Amino acid sequence: MTTMTGKAIGGGARYVDERLTSANFIRRSMNKVFPDHWSFMIGEIALYSFIILLLTGVYLMLFFDATAREVIYNGSYVPLKGVPMSEAYSSTLHISFDVRGGLIMRQIHHWAALLFVSSIVVHMMRVFFTGAFRKPREINWLIGVGLMVLGLLEGFAGYSLPDDLLSGTGLRIAYSVGQSVPVVGTWSTFLLFGGNFPGESIIGRLYVVHILLVPGILLALITAHMMILWYQKHTQFRGPGRTEENVVGSRMYPSYAAKGGGFFFLVFGVVAALGGLAQINPVWMYGPFNPSQVSAGAQPDWYIGFLEGSLRLSPGWEIRALGHTIPLNILIPGVVLPGIMFGLLALYPFLEAAFTKDKAQHHLLDRPRDKPVRTSLGVMSLTFYFVLWIMGANDIAAHLFRISLNLTTYMGQVALFLLPPLMSAITYRICIGLQRSDHEVLVHGVETGTVHRLPSGEYIEVHAPVQESQLVLSPVEPDHPERIEGERGPRALVSAAGRAVGSFFVAKKKDTSVPADQRERDDDTLTKR
Amino acid sequence: MSTHDSAGGKSLTGNTSASAPGDTGRPAKRTSAKSPTGPEDVGPRADKRSERLVATCFGVSSLAAIAFLVVFWALPKTDVAYTPLLGVCLAVSLFGVGVGAILWAKKIMPDEEAVQERHPMYSTPEDAAKTAAVFAEGTEKTGFARRRLLRYSFLGAMGTLALPIVPIISDLGVHPRGNARQLKTSPWKKGDRLTTEEGAPVRIGDLEYGGILTVFPNGNTSPSNSLAPTVLIRLRAGENQPRPGRETWEVDGHVAYSAICTHAGCPAKLYEQQTHHMLCPCHQSTFLVTEHCRPIFGPAARPLPQLPLALDNEGFFVAGAAYQEPLGPSFWERS
């Protein structure tokens, strides 16, 4: 750094510091340690896609006109010339065909939305299977569940805005789902839509929901999510020198800032390439919404697919009694089931803590194999979700595999109840097997690849004993720290052969253990090489 | 960097040249790019090479950004390659910055493994007790617990402040009392002509055997009349097995049913002549047309409502009566 720039930065820093007293805060922030593990980047993808969504969304707002008023299309897209349609659909066509770069902006926005929800879901899977949701991070788990549900809502509101045939059909189904709720259903859908479907108001209202209400809440929740994460510090996997009391990794500045900042551009680059090269939601091919028309084989965006599937799998049940109707064939798959699924997801940290009577704080992550019950519960839930999701496209599957459509539904109904427990049992067994294999290494040492021939002609492979520095003791009950020293049974596991958990592609080899007597509890206390 | 940091810094007990059994290790270039004694890809020459590589990434990014401008203005926006080329240029320019920054961090910046101690995630009992005491003292000063009149009138005022929300919310839509009536009212009246999407009335002979046609009441195809779409189907004589009391609802093998699925309200119009199945593409409810459109598969619980048919004095199809039951998906007030 030259003296000139040094002076300039110093001057600017002094200016800010004399107003905000920021030097200590900024130094601590720059020294903040981030664990180096690939799985911690998934949440960042979600954050970065949200930024991309804000950037492209503001641009689209400048051209989109969210009104249901009927106009006659007179733009560049010849097949729809002269067709009556809503202003919303017409302005979407205008963005796609008559605004320079409008189509790529629309497509980047849509791809980023898919990536946003996808990365949230994968990030939650990471947090779930490694136990990162445990005390003290339950609040951030709840915020995360809220972010996911709002992300689904935001996505649905967004792709309903163009008022094309596909999105209008989705809205029609959403209206029916709302209407199915006993007592208040009819009232609330009439209030929301301004009357019977489709009404005049819904596009304008969804627009407000999509560009102001939900993004505002998302922004606030993401800020809270990040601040809590910053304050609580990251979790980390077990490894040499990593304890419940420290974080090992690289510092925010410069290493992590460069890597994380660069990663933003990579994510943006992927989405830009998709937006340019991969067509998504070609609304001009669907035509304007018309309640008397529907296209076969139409699919919603992927994150709505599980609801579509649960509606398709539902038996034709309906209660008619005492002058009222309760359509169980919509109420259960469309309202009750997602309510239970999201409810259990939100409550899981508290349920697990209650059942395991675990009141301790956890900063070291579990390997999924070490918590077979949690892992198999997670796989069970994911299988349930996955069956619903596949069944949202059972017509495509029937067409693809040339089997009867009705057969796919029956298969789905059976699979929904059969596959989750089956997958759960298989997962449990795999976890136990992996634990035993770890135990094997612990007892018999590491394979060296060196084969010796004894004078008697017998061949033996030389096993090297596991060194103490390579032991990564796994789930030690926090209430019983003495087990760290004592137990070497199946519950005390190793990550041997230098394969300390920490990096996906490259094995870690460093022994960074800090003598316990030198530990200090201070944000400023950093050890580095 | 503050003096505290360097004073508090502790060198780790690890050895960089550890050679544990089976240890493939991280690439040596990552251990310390500044180490003069490292393997061949560190040292001044490698350092220069890394610097050139990173600079190339940034250079490619700049070129791609300029190419974006060229495509944006030079190519007609109707060109089939317009959007793909914009995407490629933008992606390359973004990738250039991203890859460059990450290579910069990995190849130029010295690799470090820093350890930071956590702060305890709880307050000391003394702190918690002090906070509780401050709160208790403040509450005591308000007299909230002692002064019942103040307490109840305050809570009452907060409660009544919620009341104005009710009319504000309820005016978002039409008056709730009208809901059920609106949903229960048939969009077809007795004598309404069955007209095609183009508005033409329909007469016997317009449909072949096994034919199906979407019809609207008196040319009203407005999307706001979303429950009105109806299908007219021509069956062969004797194929229809009407419900008792509905023998007169067909005219010369023609039958008419609401097109709106009784499950979630999509148009259930995929008709298979051979089997007389009518399928809703949304959730695959299947209705058997020859047996009063009763559901035979899928989530729908009720048959599609039937529209009684008649002919007017000019020979065109008309509704013999209004629909006898509410159309579309079920709702609480339906029956």
HADDOCK unambig.tbl for C-alpha pairs under 7 A between the chains (distance, minus, plus):
assign (segid A and resid 33 and name CA) (segid B and resid 114 and name CA) 6.64 0.50 0.50
assign (segid A and resid 33 and name CA) (segid B and resid 115 and name CA) 6.98 0.50 0.50
assign (segid A and resid 33 and name CA) (segid B and resid 116 and name CA) 6.25 0.50 0.50
assign (segid A and resid 100 and name CA) (segid B and resid 77 and name CA) 6.14 0.50 0.50
assign (segid A and resid 101 and name CA) (segid B and resid 83 and name CA) 6.95 0.50 0.50
assign (segid A and resid 103 and name CA) (segid B and resid 83 and name CA) 6.96 0.50 0.50
assign (segid A and resid 104 and name CA) (segid B and resid 83 and name CA) 5.87 0.50 0.50
assign (segid A and resid 104 and name CA) (segid B and resid 87 and name CA) 6.95 0.50 0.50
assign (segid A and resid 169 and name CA) (segid B and resid 266 and name CA) 6.70 0.50 0.50
assign (segid A and resid 172 and name CA) (segid B and resid 265 and name CA) 6.45 0.50 0.50
assign (segid A and resid 172 and name CA) (segid B and resid 266 and name CA) 6.94 0.50 0.50
assign (segid A and resid 173 and name CA) (segid B and resid 264 and name CA) 5.25 0.50 0.50
assign (segid A and resid 173 and name CA) (segid B and resid 265 and name CA) 6.48 0.50 0.50
assign (segid A and resid 176 and name CA) (segid B and resid 264 and name CA) 5.19 0.50 0.50
assign (segid A and resid 176 and name CA) (segid B and resid 265 and name CA) 6.63 0.50 0.50
assign (segid A and resid 176 and name CA) (segid B and resid 329 and name CA) 6.23 0.50 0.50
assign (segid A and resid 179 and name CA) (segid B and resid 331 and name CA) 5.58 0.50 0.50
assign (segid A and resid 180 and name CA) (segid B and resid 330 and name CA) 6.58 0.50 0.50
assign (segid A and resid 180 and name CA) (segid B and resid 331 and name CA) 5.29 0.50 0.50
assign (segid A and resid 180 and name CA) (segid B and resid 332 and name CA) 6.85 0.50 0.50
assign (segid A and resid 182 and name CA) (segid B and resid 332 and name CA) 5.39 0.50 0.50
assign (segid A and resid 183 and name CA) (segid B and resid 332 and name CA) 5.98 0.50 0.50
assign (segid A and resid 186 and name CA) (segid B and resid 179 and name CA) 6.87 0.50 0.50
assign (segid A and resid 186 and name CA) (segid B and resid 331 and name CA) 6.54 0.50 0.50
assign (segid A and resid 186 and name CA) (segid B and resid 332 and name CA) 6.96 0.50 0.50
assign (segid A and resid 187 and name CA) (segid B and resid 176 and name CA) 5.65 0.50 0.50
assign (segid A and resid 190 and name CA) (segid B and resid 173 and name CA) 5.70 0.50 0.50
assign (segid A and resid 190 and name CA) (segid B and resid 174 and name CA) 6.73 0.50 0.50
assign (segid A and resid 191 and name CA) (segid B and resid 170 and name CA) 6.69 0.50 0.50
assign (segid A and resid 191 and name CA) (segid B and resid 172 and name CA) 5.18 0.50 0.50
assign (segid A and resid 191 and name CA) (segid B and resid 173 and name CA) 4.04 0.50 0.50
assign (segid A and resid 191 and name CA) (segid B and resid 174 and name CA) 6.83 0.50 0.50
assign (segid A and resid 192 and name CA) (segid B and resid 172 and name CA) 6.94 0.50 0.50
assign (segid A and resid 192 and name CA) (segid B and resid 173 and name CA) 6.71 0.50 0.50
assign (segid A and resid 193 and name CA) (segid B and resid 173 and name CA) 6.89 0.50 0.50
assign (segid A and resid 194 and name CA) (segid B and resid 172 and name CA) 6.20 0.50 0.50
assign (segid A and resid 194 and name CA) (segid B and resid 173 and name CA) 3.82 0.50 0.50
assign (segid A and resid 194 and name CA) (segid B and resid 174 and name CA) 6.03 0.50 0.50
assign (segid A and resid 195 and name CA) (segid B and resid 173 and name CA) 5.72 0.50 0.50
assign (segid A and resid 195 and name CA) (segid B and resid 174 and name CA) 5.60 0.50 0.50
assign (segid A and resid 197 and name CA) (segid B and resid 226 and name CA) 6.64 0.50 0.50
assign (segid A and resid 198 and name CA) (segid B and resid 224 and name CA) 6.02 0.50 0.50
assign (segid A and resid 198 and name CA) (segid B and resid 226 and name CA) 6.97 0.50 0.50
assign (segid A and resid 199 and name CA) (segid B and resid 224 and name CA) 6.28 0.50 0.50
assign (segid A and resid 245 and name CA) (segid B and resid 117 and name CA) 5.82 0.50 0.50
assign (segid A and resid 245 and name CA) (segid B and resid 118 and name CA) 5.21 0.50 0.50
assign (segid A and resid 246 and name CA) (segid B and resid 115 and name CA) 6.50 0.50 0.50
assign (segid A and resid 246 and name CA) (segid B and resid 116 and name CA) 5.34 0.50 0.50
assign (segid A and resid 246 and name CA) (segid B and resid 117 and name CA) 4.17 0.50 0.50
assign (segid A and resid 246 and name CA) (segid B and resid 118 and name CA) 5.13 0.50 0.50
assign (segid A and resid 247 and name CA) (segid B and resid 115 and name CA) 5.58 0.50 0.50
assign (segid A and resid 247 and name CA) (segid B and resid 116 and name CA) 5.11 0.50 0.50
assign (segid A and resid 247 and name CA) (segid B and resid 117 and name CA) 6.33 0.50 0.50
assign (segid A and resid 248 and name CA) (segid B and resid 113 and name CA) 6.64 0.50 0.50
assign (segid A and resid 248 and name CA) (segid B and resid 114 and name CA) 5.65 0.50 0.50
assign (segid A and resid 248 and name CA) (segid B and resid 115 and name CA) 4.45 0.50 0.50
assign (segid A and resid 248 and name CA) (segid B and resid 116 and name CA) 6.44 0.50 0.50
assign (segid A and resid 249 and name CA) (segid B and resid 113 and name CA) 5.27 0.50 0.50
assign (segid A and resid 249 and name CA) (segid B and resid 114 and name CA) 5.36 0.50 0.50
assign (segid A and resid 249 and name CA) (segid B and resid 115 and name CA) 6.55 0.50 0.50
assign (segid A and resid 250 and name CA) (segid B and resid 112 and name CA) 6.18 0.50 0.50
assign (segid A and resid 250 and name CA) (segid B and resid 113 and name CA) 5.49 0.50 0.50
assign (segid A and resid 250 and name CA) (segid B and resid 114 and name CA) 5.51 0.50 0.50
assign (segid A and resid 251 and name CA) (segid B and resid 114 and name CA) 6.59 0.50 0.50
assign (segid A and resid 255 and name CA) (segid B and resid 105 and name CA) 5.54 0.50 0.50
assign (segid A and resid 258 and name CA) (segid B and resid 101 and name CA) 5.55 0.50 0.50
assign (segid A and resid 258 and name CA) (segid B and resid 102 and name CA) 6.11 0.50 0.50
assign (segid A and resid 258 and name CA) (segid B and resid 105 and name CA) 5.82 0.50 0.50
assign (segid A and resid 259 and name CA) (segid B and resid 101 and name CA) 6.47 0.50 0.50
assign (segid A and resid 259 and name CA) (segid B and resid 102 and name CA) 4.82 0.50 0.50
assign (segid A and resid 259 and name CA) (segid B and resid 105 and name CA) 6.21 0.50 0.50
assign (segid A and resid 262 and name CA) (segid B and resid 97 and name CA) 6.60 0.50 0.50
assign (segid A and resid 262 and name CA) (segid B and resid 98 and name CA) 3.82 0.50 0.50
assign (segid A and resid 262 and name CA) (segid B and resid 99 and name CA) 6.40 0.50 0.50
assign (segid A and resid 262 and name CA) (segid B and resid 101 and name CA) 4.98 0.50 0.50
assign (segid A and resid 262 and name CA) (segid B and resid 102 and name CA) 5.46 0.50 0.50
assign (segid A and resid 263 and name CA) (segid B and resid 98 and name CA) 5.81 0.50 0.50
assign (segid A and resid 265 and name CA) (segid B and resid 94 and name CA) 5.23 0.50 0.50
assign (segid A and resid 265 and name CA) (segid B and resid 95 and name CA) 6.10 0.50 0.50
assign (segid A and resid 265 and name CA) (segid B and resid 97 and name CA) 6.48 0.50 0.50
assign (segid A and resid 265 and name CA) (segid B and resid 98 and name CA) 4.63 0.50 0.50
assign (segid A and resid 266 and name CA) (segid B and resid 94 and name CA) 6.53 0.50 0.50
assign (segid A and resid 266 and name CA) (segid B and resid 95 and name CA) 5.26 0.50 0.50
assign (segid A and resid 266 and name CA) (segid B and resid 98 and name CA) 5.11 0.50 0.50
assign (segid A and resid 268 and name CA) (segid B and resid 94 and name CA) 6.72 0.50 0.50
assign (segid A and resid 269 and name CA) (segid B and resid 91 and name CA) 4.17 0.50 0.50
assign (segid A and resid 269 and name CA) (segid B and resid 92 and name CA) 6.87 0.50 0.50
assign (segid A and resid 269 and name CA) (segid B and resid 94 and name CA) 4.98 0.50 0.50
assign (segid A and resid 269 and name CA) (segid B and resid 95 and name CA) 5.37 0.50 0.50
assign (segid A and resid 270 and name CA) (segid B and resid 91 and name CA) 6.53 0.50 0.50
assign (segid A and resid 272 and name CA) (segid B and resid 87 and name CA) 5.40 0.50 0.50
assign (segid A and resid 272 and name CA) (segid B and resid 90 and name CA) 6.28 0.50 0.50
assign (segid A and resid 272 and name CA) (segid B and resid 91 and name CA) 5.20 0.50 0.50
assign (segid A and resid 273 and name CA) (segid B and resid 87 and name CA) 4.95 0.50 0.50
assign (segid A and resid 273 and name CA) (segid B and resid 88 and name CA) 5.61 0.50 0.50
assign (segid A and resid 273 and name CA) (segid B and resid 91 and name CA) 5.17 0.50 0.50
assign (segid A and resid 275 and name CA) (segid B and resid 87 and name CA) 6.23 0.50 0.50
assign (segid A and resid 276 and name CA) (segid B and resid 83 and name CA) 5.25 0.50 0.50
assign (segid A and resid 276 and name CA) (segid B and resid 84 and name CA) 4.22 0.50 0.50
assign (segid A and resid 276 and name CA) (segid B and resid 85 and name CA) 6.89 0.50 0.50
assign (segid A and resid 276 and name CA) (segid B and resid 86 and name CA) 6.30 0.50 0.50
assign (segid A and resid 276 and name CA) (segid B and resid 87 and name CA) 3.73 0.50 0.50
assign (segid A and resid 276 and name CA) (segid B and resid 88 and name CA) 6.59 0.50 0.50
assign (segid A and resid 277 and name CA) (segid B and resid 84 and name CA) 4.78 0.50 0.50
assign (segid A and resid 277 and name CA) (segid B and resid 87 and name CA) 6.48 0.50 0.50
assign (segid A and resid 290 and name CA) (segid B and resid 223 and name CA) 5.71 0.50 0.50
assign (segid A and resid 291 and name CA) (segid B and resid 223 and name CA) 5.94 0.50 0.50
assign (segid A and resid 291 and name CA) (segid B and resid 226 and name CA) 5.43 0.50 0.50
assign (segid A and resid 292 and name CA) (segid B and resid 229 and name CA) 5.59 0.50 0.50
assign (segid A and resid 292 and name CA) (segid B and resid 267 and name CA) 5.69 0.50 0.50
assign (segid A and resid 293 and name CA) (segid B and resid 267 and name CA) 6.17 0.50 0.50
assign (segid A and resid 294 and name CA) (segid B and resid 267 and name CA) 6.40 0.50 0.50
assign (segid A and resid 296 and name CA) (segid B and resid 281 and name CA) 5.27 0.50 0.50
assign (segid A and resid 311 and name CA) (segid B and resid 283 and name CA) 6.54 0.50 0.50
assign (segid A and resid 312 and name CA) (segid B and resid 283 and name CA) 4.59 0.50 0.50
assign (segid A and resid 312 and name CA) (segid B and resid 284 and name CA) 6.77 0.50 0.50
assign (segid A and resid 312 and name CA) (segid B and resid 298 and name CA) 6.79 0.50 0.50
assign (segid A and resid 312 and name CA) (segid B and resid 299 and name CA) 6.37 0.50 0.50
assign (segid A and resid 314 and name CA) (segid B and resid 299 and name CA) 5.19 0.50 0.50
assign (segid A and resid 315 and name CA) (segid B and resid 298 and name CA) 6.44 0.50 0.50
assign (segid A and resid 315 and name CA) (segid B and resid 299 and name CA) 4.79 0.50 0.50
assign (segid A and resid 316 and name CA) (segid B and resid 298 and name CA) 6.55 0.50 0.50
assign (segid A and resid 316 and name CA) (segid B and resid 299 and name CA) 4.15 0.50 0.50
assign (segid A and resid 316 and name CA) (segid B and resid 300 and name CA) 4.93 0.50 0.50
assign (segid A and resid 316 and name CA) (segid B and resid 301 and name CA) 4.34 0.50 0.50
assign (segid A and resid 317 and name CA) (segid B and resid 301 and name CA) 5.74 0.50 0.50
assign (segid A and resid 318 and name CA) (segid B and resid 301 and name CA) 6.11 0.50 0.50
assign (segid A and resid 323 and name CA) (segid B and resid 335 and name CA) 4.74 0.50 0.50
assign (segid A and resid 324 and name CA) (segid B and resid 332 and name CA) 5.31 0.50 0.50
assign (segid A and resid 324 and name CA) (segid B and resid 333 and name CA) 5.37 0.50 0.50
assign (segid A and resid 324 and name CA) (segid B and resid 334 and name CA) 6.14 0.50 0.50
assign (segid A and resid 324 and name CA) (segid B and resid 335 and name CA) 4.95 0.50 0.50
assign (segid A and resid 325 and name CA) (segid B and resid 330 and name CA) 6.70 0.50 0.50
assign (segid A and resid 325 and name CA) (segid B and resid 331 and name CA) 5.99 0.50 0.50
assign (segid A and resid 325 and name CA) (segid B and resid 332 and name CA) 4.82 0.50 0.50
assign (segid A and resid 325 and name CA) (segid B and resid 333 and name CA) 6.55 0.50 0.50
assign (segid A and resid 325 and name CA) (segid B and resid 334 and name CA) 5.91 0.50 0.50
assign (segid A and resid 325 and name CA) (segid B and resid 335 and name CA) 5.94 0.50 0.50
assign (segid A and resid 326 and name CA) (segid B and resid 331 and name CA) 6.73 0.50 0.50
assign (segid A and resid 326 and name CA) (segid B and resid 332 and name CA) 5.96 0.50 0.50
assign (segid A and resid 327 and name CA) (segid B and resid 330 and name CA) 5.91 0.50 0.50
assign (segid A and resid 329 and name CA) (segid B and resid 299 and name CA) 5.85 0.50 0.50
assign (segid A and resid 448 and name CA) (segid B and resid 21 and name CA) 6.59 0.50 0.50
assign (segid A and resid 448 and name CA) (segid B and resid 22 and name CA) 6.37 0.50 0.50
assign (segid A and resid 497 and name CA) (segid B and resid 21 and name CA) 6.29 0.50 0.50
assign (segid A and resid 497 and name CA) (segid B and resid 22 and name CA) 5.67 0.50 0.50
assign (segid A and resid 497 and name CA) (segid B and resid 23 and name CA) 6.47 0.50 0.50
assign (segid A and resid 498 and name CA) (segid B and resid 20 and name CA) 6.68 0.50 0.50
assign (segid A and resid 498 and name CA) (segid B and resid 23 and name CA) 5.70 0.50 0.50
assign (segid A and resid 506 and name CA) (segid B and resid 26 and name CA) 5.69 0.50 0.50
assign (segid A and resid 507 and name CA) (segid B and resid 25 and name CA) 5.82 0.50 0.50
assign (segid A and resid 507 and name CA) (segid B and resid 26 and name CA) 6.13 0.50 0.50
assign (segid A and resid 508 and name CA) (segid B and resid 25 and name CA) 6.38 0.50 0.50
assign (segid A and resid 508 and name CA) (segid B and resid 26 and name CA) 6.49 0.50 0.50
assign (segid A and resid 509 and name CA) (segid B and resid 25 and name CA) 5.74 0.50 0.50
assign (segid A and resid 510 and name CA) (segid B and resid 14 and name CA) 6.02 0.50 0.50
assign (segid A and resid 510 and name CA) (segid B and resid 16 and name CA) 6.83 0.50 0.50
assign (segid A and resid 511 and name CA) (segid B and resid 14 and name CA) 4.50 0.50 0.50
assign (segid A and resid 512 and name CA) (segid B and resid 12 and name CA) 5.61 0.50 0.50
assign (segid A and resid 512 and name CA) (segid B and resid 13 and name CA) 6.09 0.50 0.50
assign (segid A and resid 512 and name CA) (segid B and resid 14 and name CA) 5.12 0.50 0.50
assign (segid A and resid 513 and name CA) (segid B and resid 12 and name CA) 6.94 0.50 0.50
assign (segid A and resid 513 and name CA) (segid B and resid 13 and name CA) 6.56 0.50 0.50
assign (segid A and resid 514 and name CA) (segid B and resid 12 and name CA) 6.56 0.50 0.50
assign (segid A and resid 520 and name CA) (segid B and resid 117 and name CA) 6.46 0.50 0.50
assign (segid A and resid 521 and name CA) (segid B and resid 117 and name CA) 5.52 0.50 0.50
assign (segid A and resid 521 and name CA) (segid B and resid 118 and name CA) 5.96 0.50 0.50
assign (segid A and resid 521 and name CA) (segid B and resid 119 and name CA) 5.30 0.50 0.50
assign (segid A and resid 522 and name CA) (segid B and resid 117 and name CA) 6.20 0.50 0.50
assign (segid A and resid 522 and name CA) (segid B and resid 118 and name CA) 6.94 0.50 0.50
assign (segid A and resid 522 and name CA) (segid B and resid 119 and name CA) 6.16 0.50 0.50
assign (segid A and resid 523 and name CA) (segid B and resid 116 and name CA) 6.97 0.50 0.50
assign (segid A and resid 523 and name CA) (segid B and resid 117 and name CA) 6.54 0.50 0.50
assign (segid A and resid 523 and name CA) (segid B and resid 118 and name CA) 6.96 0.50 0.50
assign (segid A and resid 523 and name CA) (segid B and resid 119 and name CA) 6.91 0.50 0.50
assign (segid A and resid 524 and name CA) (segid B and resid 5 and name CA) 6.44 0.50 0.50
assign (segid A and resid 525 and name CA) (segid B and resid 5 and name CA) 6.69 0.50 0.50
assign (segid A and resid 525 and name CA) (segid B and resid 8 and name CA) 5.89 0.50 0.50
assign (segid A and resid 525 and name CA) (segid B and resid 9 and name CA) 6.89 0.50 0.50
assign (segid A and resid 525 and name CA) (segid B and resid 116 and name CA) 5.99 0.50 0.50
assign (segid A and resid 525 and name CA) (segid B and resid 117 and name CA) 6.28 0.50 0.50
assign (segid A and resid 526 and name CA) (segid B and resid 5 and name CA) 6.77 0.50 0.50
assign (segid A and resid 526 and name CA) (segid B and resid 8 and name CA) 6.79 0.50 0.50
assign (segid A and resid 526 and name CA) (segid B and resid 9 and name CA) 5.59 0.50 0.50
assign (segid A and resid 526 and name CA) (segid B and resid 114 and name CA) 6.42 0.50 0.50
assign (segid A and resid 526 and name CA) (segid B and resid 115 and name CA) 5.41 0.50 0.50
assign (segid A and resid 526 and name CA) (segid B and resid 116 and name CA) 4.81 0.50 0.50
assign (segid A and resid 527 and name CA) (segid B and resid 9 and name CA) 4.58 0.50 0.50
assign (segid A and resid 527 and name CA) (segid B and resid 10 and name CA) 4.89 0.50 0.50
assign (segid A and resid 527 and name CA) (segid B and resid 11 and name CA) 6.38 0.50 0.50
assign (segid A and resid 527 and name CA) (segid B and resid 114 and name CA) 5.41 0.50 0.50
assign (segid A and resid 527 and name CA) (segid B and resid 115 and name CA) 4.95 0.50 0.50
assign (segid A and resid 527 and name CA) (segid B and resid 116 and name CA) 6.68 0.50 0.50
assign (segid A and resid 528 and name CA) (segid B and resid 9 and name CA) 6.45 0.50 0.50
assign (segid A and resid 528 and name CA) (segid B and resid 10 and name CA) 6.73 0.50 0.50
assign (segid A and resid 528 and name CA) (segid B and resid 11 and name CA) 6.29 0.50 0.50
assign (segid A and resid 528 and name CA) (segid B and resid 112 and name CA) 6.52 0.50 0.50
assign (segid A and resid 528 and name CA) (segid B and resid 113 and name CA) 5.82 0.50 0.50
assign (segid A and resid 528 and name CA) (segid B and resid 114 and name CA) 4.33 0.50 0.50
assign (segid A and resid 528 and name CA) (segid B and resid 115 and name CA) 6.36 0.50 0.50
assign (segid A and resid 529 and name CA) (segid B and resid 11 and name CA) 6.01 0.50 0.50
assign (segid A and resid 529 and name CA) (segid B and resid 12 and name CA) 6.89 0.50 0.50
assign (segid A and resid 529 and name CA) (segid B and resid 112 and name CA) 5.80 0.50 0.50
assign (segid A and resid 529 and name CA) (segid B and resid 113 and name CA) 6.34 0.50 0.50
assign (segid A and resid 529 and name CA) (segid B and resid 114 and name CA) 6.98 0.50 0.50
